[in-house]
Every structure is written in C-alpha cells, then in structure tokens.
Amino acid sequence: MLATFEAPDLQADAIDPAFRDDVLRGLADPIPSIPARWLYDRRGSELFDDITRLDEYYPTRTETALLTRIMPEIVAALRPGMAVVEFGAGSATKTPLLLGAIHPAAYVPIDISGDYLHESAAGVDKAFRFPVLPVVADFTKPIRLPAAIEAMPRLGFFPGSTIGNFVPRSATDLLRHFRATLGTGAKLLIGMDRVKPVDRLIAAYDDAAGVTAAFNLNLIERINRELSGTIPDGAFVHEARWNDMLGRIEMHLVATRNVAFTVEGTPFHFAQGSSIHTENSHKYGQRGSRLLLLAGGWTPLAEWSDPAGDFALILAEAQPNRFAP
C-alpha cells in the first residue's frame, strides 16, 4: 500500500519559501548562483528524464548497464530485510533493478518534486509487493523517515552521480547527513562520474537537440511563474563549461544583452555576458571518490566500474566511529 509523508514546508499548493530565499539571495550575490535542486520542478524532472535518454548523455545508460552486471555481488554484500532509502528518487528509473534483486522489506523514495515523486512511487508500488513509503522533502535537510522502517537495516541509494552537483565541502556535509539519517551500520550505494575527455563532457551537458538547454532555461520560467518574475524571453541562454582546476562541468545561464527585471518586486540588473551559475557536476578519480566518502563518515567496501572507466558505483558502510586508528 502506498502512503505519502510530506514535509510541512513543501505543500503542493504553496511556494516553498526556501526557493524564494535562494533565488533572491542567489541573484544578489557577487557571483550570482541558484542551487541546482531548484531545476527539478515537475517540468524540470521531465526534461531531465529526457536528457538521460540522449545519445550524448552517457551516465545513465553506463550506470544502468553496470548496475545490471554487478547486481549479484551487491546482493551478496547486503543483509536480508533491508529498507531501501533513495535520496532524490525522481522517476526511479534505475531503482527497479535494485529492488527486484534484493527484495527489500520497504522502499522509501525521497524527492523535492512531490507530484512527480507520487507518480513514480505509484509505479513502483504496482510492480512490487513490499511497502512503498514516499517522502516529499529536500534531502539536503533533516528528514524524518517513516516509523515503519525504524527497526529495519537500511541501504541508502544515491545513483546518477548526483553527489557531483555539490562542491566538496557541501558533498561531505551531505554524506554526513545521510549517515545521521540512516544510522550507524547502514550501507550506501552511490554513483560517481569519472573524469574523461572534455569534448565528451561538454557534449553530455550541451546536447545537439537542446534538451539540456531547455532544462536549464526552465528555471527562468519557474522564477517568472512562481515568484512573479519579469525576466524577458531570450534574455539568457544555456552554457556548459569545463572548469579544469575544480574538476567539474558548470552550467550557466548567460545574459544575451544588458537586462533588467524584478523578482517579487526586487530589481536585478545583469550585463551582457554575465551569468547565473545553476549547476555543477564534479568528476572524481578513484582515490578522490574514496576520500570524499571517508570524509563524510562512510567506509568504502567495494567499488565497480564499466570497462571504459567512465562511471563507478561504490558500496560503503557507516561503521562505528573509532577512538583511534
């Protein structure tokens, strides 16, 4: 049976005050930026699903093939009767592979986009017999998990290299937050994208069909719709950049001309060529990914990669804290 747990500040009929605050503060910042999580309203989530099916976008099909291949090893490393907690579940495209193999005691998908989460959770609920308990929440903030899984061992699932959207400091904090949410003894299966030639990376985040551009520009439409924005059509364009020093792809909305607009009555001015930084996608080498997990309180247990070394899945454990090495 499908039950829904909704965070009190994320009701469907109200604008999230955190969205308002982040937009107003981010646009006024000396280096304007808006957190990537606000790209994922319903339309943004649909566009991202379209992105995952593009020829240029290798991460989803690479991770899916890798997950399929290594599933027997994952199953062997897990305890029976686990509750799977997926952070940022979205449409749960990879999740059925995991759920069908390990037969969990419960599945808890967490996502900020409530209506989209409800639809995807309903699909999982129809396909499987265990309880599906969706939680509408921002997974970067404290989350109260359903009481029904309190006594169950837990497996966190964080696929898609979403960890790459966070700068290392924030990624470390997020991993610590996951540990606090899941508890000591929990396991985490996490996807991380690897460094590769720049032309492949740029193509994956600036596809020929313009789907990623539409995904990025949808943020402008959301600001205008939800926050009474007056950003003119065509005032910004999508741009993907590789920042070699920081090891990441960056997505920007770049002003095509000098432009003035308001958001909830607050005026903003952008000069031609200036940008709003909307997303990062950090790429990690093998040692870097393991160090990040350790800094976040997770001990790597096993790591798998595709034959080309494009993508990695890592199984880690929240082991008890030690007094000394």
N, C-alpha and C positions, 0 to 999 in steps of 0.2 A: 504494500500500500504506500502511495506517495504522500508524504507530509512535507510541508514547507516551513522553514524557520527564517523569519525576515528581521533584519536589523532595524531598530526603531527609526534610524535616520535615513532609511532607504525605501520609504514607502513609495509605491508606484505613482501616486497622484501628487507628489511633491518634488520640487527641485532639491537635489542634495546640496545642503549648504557648503559642504566641502568642495563641490565643483565650483560654486560661485567664488569661494575664497581663493581657491587655487588659481582660477582664471584671472581674477582681479590682481592678485599678488604677483602672479607669473608675468602678466603683460607689463606690469610696472617695474619689474626687476631690471637692473642694469644689463643683464644678459637674459632677455625675455625667454621664458620657457613655461610649458604646461605639462604636468605629469602624464605619462603615456597611458595610464589607466583610463583617462577620460576619452580616449579614442574609441572605447568599447561601449557605446550605447548600442541599441538594437541594430541600427543600420551599420555601425562600425563593426559589430560582431559578424554580421552577414558578409560584409566586404572582406573581412579577414578570412573567413571560410573560403571565399572565392580566391583569395591570394594563395592559400595553401594548395590549391589545385593548379596553379600556374606552372608552366614548364620551367621558368626561371627560378621558382622558389623551391629549392632542394630540401630544406629542413624537414618538412612534414613527411614527404614520401620516404626520405632516408631514415628518419626516426621510426616510422611505421614498419618498414622492412626490417630494421634492426631489432625492434621490439618483438616482432614475429619470430625471428630467428633465435633469439636468446631466451624466449619465454620459459622453456623447460628449466634453464638454470635459475631464473628468477623464482619460479615456483618452488624449486628445491631449497632455496635460501630463506623462504618465508614460513612462518608458523600458520597452522590452520586456524580458521575462525577469526581472521583479521577484519577490521573495518578499514576500508579504503577511503581516505580523505583527499580529495583532489582540489588543489588550490588554483582558482582561475579556470574552472571547468569549461565554460563556454559551451560549445556544441558537443564536447566529449567524443571527438572523432576517434581518438586512439584508445580511449578508456575501455570500450567493449573487448578489445584484445586481452587486456589485463584482467578484467572482471570474469570473462569466460574461462580463463585459465586457472585462476586461483580460487574461484567460487567463494567470495568473501561473505562474512556474516552481515555486512551492511555497506552501503556506499553513500558517502557524504560529499556531493559536489558543492563547491563554494564559488560564487561569482558575483560581481557587482551589477551585472546586467540581469535584472530579475526576470523579465518576461522571456528573454532568450534562454535563461537557465531553466525555467519551468518547462519549456518545450523540450529541451534536450534531456532533462531528467525524466520527463514522461516517457520518452523513447526508450531510455534505459530500463525504466520500470516495467514497460511492456515486454522487454526482451528477457528479463531475468526475474527470479522469484524472491530474491532477498530484498530487505527494506531499502528504499532509496529515500534519502533524507536531505533534500537540497537546502542550502543555507544562503540567503541573499545577504551578502556582506562584502566589504572591502577587505581582502585577505591580508593587506599590509597593516591592518589594525587588529587589536584584540578581538578574538572570536570566541563565542561560547558554543561549543559543539553540542549536538543533541545528547540528552541524557541517556538515550537508548544505547549509545556506544561506550558509555563510561567504563564498563568493565572489560571491554574488548581490547586485544592488542591492535595497534594501529600502524598502517602503512600510508605515509604521505606520498602523493603522486603529483609531480610538478614537471610535466613534459614540455616540449616545444621550445626549450631554451629561453623561457620567459625570464629566468634569472638574469639573462643578459640585458634585460631592459633596465636594470638597476646599476647605478655606479657601485664600485666595490664596497664602499662604506655602507651604503643602503642595502646591498645584497647580503652583507654579513649580518646586519641587523635583522633582515627578513628571515634568514636562516635560523637565527636565534629565536625569533618569534615563532617560527614553525616548530622548533624544538619545545618551546614553552607550551604551545597549543597541543601538540601530540603527546608529549610526556617522555620521560626517560624510558629507554627500552624500545621506543618506536623506531621504525625504519622509514627511509625516504628514498624514493626512486625519482631521480632528477635528470633531465636532459640538458646538455650543454653543447653549443655550436663551437666548432673548431675554426682557427684561423686558416684562411685559404687565399688564393689569388684575388686581388682587388676587383678585377673585372667581373668575376663571378659574384662577389658580394654586392657590388653596385647593381648588377642586373637583378639580383634577388629582391632588392628594395626599391627598384625603379623600373618595373616591367614595361615591356613594349605596349601592352594593351592599356596601360594607365590605371590599373585596378588599385595599385598601392597609392598612386596619386589621389584617387577618389577617396580611399581610406583616410589619408592624412587630411584632405580638404573637408571631409565630413565633420571634422572638429570645428571648422568655421561655421558650418551650417548649424551644428548643435549650439554653439555660443549664441548665434543670432536667434535661434528658436527658443532656447530655454532661458537665456539671460538678457533678452531684449537687445541683442547686439545689432549694430548697424554697419557691419563690415561689408563693403561693396563686393559684388560678384567680380571675380577676376583680379582682386587686389593682391592675392597671394597665390603662389604656385608651389608645388611639391618639389623638394630637392633631397637627394640622398648623397651623403658624403662619407668617405672613409677617413677616420682620424687615426693615423698610424701610431702616434705617440701614446694614445689612450687605448688602442686595440679595439676600436668599435666603429660600427656603422652608425651614423647620425641621420635622423630625419628632421628636416626643417620646412617651415612654411616661409617662403621668401617673398618680400614685398615687390611687386612688379612696378610700382610707382610710389611717389610720396602719397601717403594715405592717412586720413584722419577718420576716426569712428568712435563710437561710445559703446560701453557695455554696462548695462544697468545705470546709465546716466554718467558714468565715469569716462572722461575723454582720454583717448590714446592717439599718439602720432607715431607713424613708422616711416622712415626714409626709404627710398628705393634701394633695394639690395639688402636691407636689414632683415632679420629673420626671427621667427619664433621657433625655438628648439622643442620638438614634440616627442622624440623617442630616441633612445639609444639601444643598440644591440651589441653588447660586448662579446667578443670571441675569445675563448680560453684554450690555452695549451694544456697538456696533460697535467703537468705539475701545478700550474696555476689553478686549475679547477679543484684539485685535491686540497690545496692550501686554503682556497676560499671556503670549502666545506668544513675543514678543521677549524677555521676561524669562527665559523657560525655554529660550532658545537656538534658537528656531525663527523663521525669517523668513517671514511670510505671502506667498504668491504669488498666490492667488486666493481670492475669497470669494463664496458664493452664499447666497441666502435665498429663502424661499417668498414668494408675492405679499403675504401679510399681514404679513410681517416677524416671524413667530413664532419661527423657528428658522434657524440658519446652519450651513453646512458650510464649513470653511476648509482649503485645501491650503497646507502650509508646508514649508520645506526647512531641513535642518540645514547651513547654509552654513559654510564655514571661518571660524574666528574671525579677526577683523581686529585689527591692532595699533592702528589709529586709524580714525576715521570716513572 
